[in-house]
Amino acid sequence: MKNALIANSRGEDAMALATRRWAVVCLLIALITTSRGQAWGEERTSKQRALFETFLSEFVSVRPGEEGFPDSLKVESLAQDDSKDPQTIVIPFTNPFQISKYEVYQDLYEAVMGENPSRWKGPRNSAERISHEDAVEFCTRLTSILREENLIGETQVVRLPTETEWLYCAKGGTNTAYSFGDNPRLDGDQGTQASRLDDYAWHTGNAAGNDPAVGVLKPNLFGLYDIHGYLWEYCLDDWTPDFPGGRTTQDGLFRSSTSTEVTIRGGSWKDPYSLLRLKTRKPFPKAGGDDAVGFRCVLVEARAR
């Protein structure tokens, strides 16, 4: 009986020791897992911060009224009444702002939104198949992230360009049909060919059906790439047949609206050279998406109205 009790006691001690050892092992596993998780999280955060810093380094500072930057935008009005001759309208530009050299690319979009709906995948390919609503949400989230990371000031806002801001920057200080001149073609061009435009834009005359990285071709005089072609670009403005219309001031605030259509500009790889002229504009559904539509951002000072 005594021997049985001793054996039972030793068995209980062995079980308790094994339990304690297992608890220690579990604790060590948990600590190692947590440590690795924290390290992975820090690495991910570091990579994302580097991506955001790169994004901000790729902005062009626009300073209206200074050398190379006109203090106004001259446009011909586009009215619904075709019986009236178009009139030249002068829109003053006084406030400095910044605009991205490139359309928003896919690794940046995914870092902010957690998904990449684009058809033509590539980290530095322009993000496409994105709705206007998602583009606005991207800008809102990115503004919050950049403020939290102390990469921009509390009064700065990332948003879509207004239509007039887009056109002012696309023209690059010129008053020609394209940012580089009036004629997109060279002698001998036939069909969809536009050899002079080829240096600046992807269109039906030179696109191979697979989006390249941003910034492969030449920029305009402000240093902006893919202004013509590649992807149509969202403007902040709701669509209106008349132009100028919608938002015509440099405004740092988003505005709610019941409109279902917005303005897009610039033409795309799916379009002939004639649709890549600077004056070309068209409506697009806010909730829509297409592999020929993307966007670029501006960075502005928010101002109360």
Backbone torsions as a table, in degrees:
resi	resn	phi	psi	omega
1	MET	NA	-45.6	179.7
2	LYS	-62.3	-43.3	179.0
3	ASN	-62.9	-35.7	179.2
4	ALA	-65.7	-40.3	179.4
5	LEU	-66.4	-40.1	179.0
6	ILE	-63.9	-44.1	179.0
7	ALA	-61.9	-41.1	179.8
8	ASN	-65.0	-40.2	179.2
9	SER	-63.4	-43.0	178.7
10	ARG	-64.3	-36.6	178.3
11	GLY	-64.7	-40.9	178.3
12	GLU	-65.5	-38.9	178.5
13	ASP	-63.8	-40.6	-180.0
14	ALA	-65.2	-41.1	178.4
15	MET	-64.8	-42.1	179.3
16	ALA	-63.6	-41.6	178.8
17	LEU	-63.8	-42.5	178.8
18	ALA	-63.2	-39.9	179.0
19	THR	-63.3	-44.4	179.8
20	ARG	-63.7	-42.0	178.6
21	ARG	-61.9	-41.7	179.0
22	TRP	-64.7	-37.8	177.9
23	ALA	-63.4	-41.1	178.3
24	VAL	-63.6	-43.4	178.8
25	VAL	-60.3	-45.4	179.5
26	CYS	-61.0	-40.5	179.3
27	LEU	-64.1	-43.0	178.6
28	LEU	-63.5	-41.7	177.6
29	ILE	-61.1	-43.2	-179.8
30	ALA	-63.3	-42.1	179.9
31	LEU	-64.6	-42.5	179.7
32	ILE	-64.9	-43.7	179.7
33	THR	-62.2	-44.1	179.1
34	THR	-62.7	-43.5	179.9
35	SER	-61.3	-44.9	179.3
36	ARG	-65.1	-38.8	179.1
37	GLY	-63.8	-42.1	178.5
38	GLN	-64.7	-42.1	178.9
39	ALA	-62.5	-42.6	178.3
40	TRP	-63.4	-40.2	179.2
41	GLY	-64.7	-40.4	177.7
42	GLU	-64.9	-38.9	178.8
43	GLU	-64.8	-43.6	179.7
44	ARG	-63.0	-44.2	179.9
45	THR	-62.6	-40.8	179.2
46	SER	-62.0	-44.0	179.4
47	LYS	-64.7	-41.6	-179.9
48	GLN	-66.2	-42.5	178.8
49	ARG	-60.4	-41.8	178.0
50	ALA	-61.2	-37.1	178.4
51	LEU	-66.1	-42.1	178.8
52	PHE	-67.2	-38.1	177.9
53	GLU	-65.2	-39.7	176.6
54	THR	-62.6	-44.3	178.5
55	PHE	-55.3	-46.6	-178.9
56	LEU	-69.5	-30.4	179.0
57	SER	-71.0	-14.7	-176.6
58	GLU	-98.7	22.1	176.2
59	PHE	-94.8	148.6	173.9
60	VAL	-104.3	130.2	178.2
61	SER	-83.6	119.0	-179.1
62	VAL	-102.3	122.5	-174.2
63	ARG	-125.9	81.6	-177.6
64	PRO	-54.3	135.2	178.8
65	GLY	94.9	-16.4	176.6
66	GLU	-92.2	171.8	-175.1
67	GLU	-55.1	126.5	179.5
68	GLY	88.9	-10.1	-178.2
69	PHE	-122.4	107.9	-179.8
70	PRO	-59.4	155.4	178.2
71	ASP	-92.3	7.5	178.8
72	SER	-158.7	165.7	177.1
73	LEU	-118.2	122.6	177.8
74	LYS	-100.6	123.5	-179.6
75	VAL	-136.3	155.0	172.0
76	GLU	-88.7	130.1	180.0
77	SER	-65.6	142.2	176.0
78	LEU	-114.6	100.9	-176.3
79	ALA	-103.4	156.0	178.2
80	GLN	-66.5	-28.7	-178.3
81	ASP	-84.5	99.5	-176.9
82	ASP	-70.7	-11.7	-179.2
83	SER	-74.0	-16.1	-179.4
84	LYS	-94.8	138.6	176.2
85	ASP	-69.9	141.5	178.1
86	PRO	-63.4	144.0	179.2
87	GLN	-113.7	145.8	176.7
88	THR	-79.7	125.8	179.6
89	ILE	-113.5	134.9	179.6
90	VAL	-106.0	119.6	179.7
91	ILE	-108.0	115.1	-178.8
92	PRO	-65.4	143.0	171.7
93	PHE	-126.8	120.1	-176.4
94	THR	-126.8	-29.7	-173.9
95	ASN	-90.3	130.5	176.5
96	PRO	-69.8	152.0	175.2
97	PHE	-156.8	178.1	179.0
98	GLN	-125.7	147.1	178.8
99	ILE	-135.0	143.1	-177.7
100	SER	-69.8	139.5	175.7
101	LYS	-62.7	-30.0	-170.9
102	TYR	-122.8	157.1	166.6
103	GLU	-65.8	151.1	-179.5
104	VAL	-58.5	127.0	-176.7
105	TYR	-98.2	168.3	-163.2
106	GLN	-71.6	-37.0	-179.4
107	ASP	-68.7	-31.1	175.6
108	LEU	-69.3	-45.4	-179.7
109	TYR	-59.9	-44.2	-178.2
110	GLU	-67.4	-36.1	178.7
111	ALA	-62.7	-33.0	-178.4
112	VAL	-87.7	-43.2	-171.3
113	MET	-99.2	-15.0	178.8
114	GLY	78.3	11.6	178.5
115	GLU	-155.5	161.5	178.2
116	ASN	-137.8	96.6	-176.8
117	PRO	-82.0	0.8	-173.2
118	SER	-61.7	147.1	177.7
119	ARG	-79.0	-46.0	-174.9
120	TRP	-97.0	93.0	-169.7
121	LYS	-73.3	143.7	176.8
122	GLY	169.9	133.7	-174.8
123	PRO	-58.9	-34.9	179.4
124	ARG	-107.4	11.9	171.5
125	ASN	-76.8	148.2	178.2
126	SER	-60.7	137.4	176.4
127	ALA	-72.3	130.8	-179.9
128	GLU	-138.8	-177.8	-172.3
129	ARG	56.0	41.2	-179.0
130	ILE	-119.1	134.1	179.4
131	SER	-75.0	160.7	174.6
132	HIS	-60.6	-38.5	179.7
133	GLU	-61.2	-41.4	179.0
134	ASP	-71.0	-33.5	177.2
135	ALA	-64.1	-41.0	176.8
136	VAL	-65.3	-42.2	178.6
137	GLU	-63.7	-39.2	175.4
138	PHE	-56.3	-47.8	-178.9
139	CYS	-62.9	-40.2	179.6
140	THR	-64.1	-47.0	179.9
141	ARG	-65.2	-42.4	-178.0
142	LEU	-64.7	-38.3	176.4
143	THR	-57.8	-45.9	-179.7
144	SER	-63.4	-43.8	-179.4
145	ILE	-62.6	-47.0	-177.3
146	LEU	-65.3	-33.7	175.9
147	ARG	-69.0	-43.2	179.5
148	GLU	-62.2	-34.8	179.7
149	GLU	-84.8	2.7	-178.7
150	ASN	57.2	36.2	178.1
151	LEU	-95.5	-20.4	172.4
152	ILE	-134.8	165.1	179.4
153	GLY	-77.8	164.3	-178.6
154	GLU	-67.5	-17.1	179.6
155	THR	-100.2	0.9	-179.7
156	GLN	-92.9	147.8	-175.3
157	VAL	-134.1	134.2	168.8
158	VAL	-94.4	129.5	179.6
159	ARG	-153.6	177.6	172.5
160	LEU	-74.8	151.8	175.8
161	PRO	-73.7	146.5	169.1
162	THR	-67.2	165.7	-179.0
163	GLU	-63.2	-38.3	179.7
164	THR	-71.6	-36.5	175.0
165	GLU	-62.7	-44.1	-180.0
166	TRP	-59.5	-47.5	-177.3
167	LEU	-67.4	-40.7	177.4
168	TYR	-56.2	-46.1	-178.0
169	CYS	-74.3	-36.7	-179.5
170	ALA	-65.0	-38.7	-179.8
171	LYS	-67.7	-28.4	177.1
172	GLY	60.1	31.6	179.3
173	GLY	87.3	3.1	179.9
174	THR	-98.6	171.0	174.2
175	ASN	-132.7	41.3	-178.6
176	THR	-109.6	171.1	-177.0
177	ALA	-63.8	-35.6	174.8
178	TYR	-120.9	163.3	-176.5
179	SER	-65.7	-15.6	-177.8
180	PHE	-111.1	-0.3	-179.1
181	GLY	149.0	-172.9	-176.7
182	ASP	-93.1	-24.6	-174.2
183	ASN	-111.1	117.4	-179.8
184	PRO	-84.1	-6.3	-172.4
185	ARG	-114.4	159.0	172.7
186	LEU	-111.4	160.1	177.0
187	ASP	-55.5	132.5	-179.8
188	GLY	98.8	-13.9	177.2
189	ASP	-64.7	140.5	179.8
190	GLN	-133.8	157.9	176.3
191	GLY	58.1	-124.6	-177.9
192	THR	-86.7	2.4	-177.6
193	GLN	-67.3	139.8	173.9
194	ALA	-150.3	79.6	-168.0
195	SER	-63.6	-33.8	178.3
196	ARG	-70.6	-38.2	178.3
197	LEU	-67.6	-28.9	-177.8
198	ASP	-54.4	-29.7	-179.2
199	ASP	-69.7	-19.2	-172.2
200	TYR	-118.4	-18.7	-167.1
201	ALA	-147.5	148.8	168.9
202	TRP	-95.2	125.1	-178.2
203	HIS	-147.3	-174.3	-175.5
204	THR	-65.6	-17.7	-179.5
205	GLY	-80.4	-16.5	-178.0
206	ASN	-141.4	-4.5	-178.9
207	ALA	-76.9	139.2	-177.3
208	ALA	-100.8	2.6	178.5
209	GLY	88.6	11.9	176.0
210	ASN	-140.9	113.0	-173.7
211	ASP	-58.8	133.4	173.6
212	PRO	-85.7	-178.6	173.8
213	ALA	-70.5	159.8	177.1
214	VAL	-65.8	152.5	170.9
215	GLY	74.3	20.6	179.1
216	VAL	-74.4	-36.1	-176.5
217	LEU	-94.5	-173.9	-176.2
218	LYS	-75.4	148.5	175.2
219	PRO	-87.6	169.8	172.2
220	ASN	-82.0	-173.3	-173.5
221	LEU	-68.6	-18.2	174.8
222	PHE	-88.6	-2.1	-179.3
223	GLY	85.6	21.9	-179.6
224	LEU	-99.0	133.1	-176.9
225	TYR	-100.1	150.4	174.4
226	ASP	59.4	29.6	174.4
227	ILE	-64.4	-43.2	173.1
228	HIS	-91.8	133.9	171.7
229	GLY	68.7	-158.5	-171.1
230	TYR	62.4	-85.4	176.5
231	LEU	-128.6	143.7	163.4
232	TRP	-58.0	149.7	-178.3
233	GLU	-121.7	134.5	177.5
234	TYR	-67.4	140.1	165.7
235	CYS	-104.1	162.1	178.2
236	LEU	-69.4	-26.3	-171.7
237	ASP	-71.2	144.4	165.5
238	ASP	-66.9	153.7	178.9
239	TRP	-70.4	136.6	169.2
240	THR	-142.1	135.0	-179.4
241	PRO	-61.0	-30.3	178.1
242	ASP	-81.5	142.1	173.8
243	PHE	-139.1	133.7	2.3
244	PRO	-70.2	148.3	178.7
245	GLY	-161.2	-178.8	179.7
246	GLY	63.7	-135.1	179.4
247	ARG	-86.2	115.9	-179.6
248	THR	-116.6	4.3	177.6
249	THR	-110.1	159.2	175.3
250	GLN	-78.9	105.1	-167.4
251	ASP	-124.6	128.7	-177.2
252	GLY	-91.3	9.8	-175.7
253	LEU	-116.7	147.1	172.2
254	PHE	-82.0	146.7	178.5
255	ARG	-120.9	133.3	176.5
256	SER	-74.8	152.3	-176.8
257	SER	-156.1	153.4	177.0
258	THR	-98.4	-0.8	179.8
259	SER	-65.6	146.9	179.5
260	THR	-102.5	-1.3	-178.1
261	GLU	-128.7	148.5	177.3
262	VAL	-127.1	171.3	179.9
263	THR	-93.4	136.1	171.1
264	ILE	-122.0	152.4	-173.8
265	ARG	-137.9	158.0	166.2
266	GLY	102.4	-20.5	-177.5
267	GLY	76.3	176.4	-175.3
268	SER	-147.1	-179.0	178.1
269	TRP	-66.6	-14.3	179.1
270	LYS	-89.9	-2.5	-171.1
271	ASP	-113.0	150.1	175.1
272	PRO	-71.4	162.6	-175.0
273	TYR	-56.6	-29.7	-177.2
274	SER	-64.7	-25.6	179.7
275	LEU	-87.8	0.1	179.2
276	LEU	-96.8	7.9	176.0
277	ARG	-66.3	153.7	-175.5
278	LEU	-63.8	-27.3	-177.5
279	LYS	-82.2	-8.4	-176.6
280	THR	-71.0	133.4	178.7
281	ARG	-150.8	154.5	177.0
282	LYS	-159.7	162.5	179.1
283	PRO	-82.5	156.5	177.1
284	PHE	-148.8	139.9	-178.3
285	PRO	-62.4	136.0	179.8
286	LYS	-59.8	-36.9	-177.0
287	ALA	-91.4	2.6	-177.2
288	GLY	-82.7	174.9	176.9
289	GLY	-159.8	149.1	-178.0
290	ASP	-156.5	151.1	179.3
291	ASP	-77.6	8.4	174.2
292	ALA	-117.4	15.0	-178.8
293	VAL	-130.2	129.6	177.0
294	GLY	-144.2	-150.5	-178.9
295	PHE	-166.1	159.6	168.8
296	ARG	-125.1	169.3	-173.4
297	CYS	-117.5	157.6	167.2
298	VAL	-119.1	157.0	176.1
299	LEU	-121.3	119.6	-173.4
300	VAL	-134.3	166.1	170.0
301	GLU	-85.4	125.6	177.9
302	ALA	-72.2	138.7	-179.4
303	ARG	-132.3	133.8	178.1
304	ALA	-67.3	149.0	-179.8
305	ARG	-105.1	NA	NA
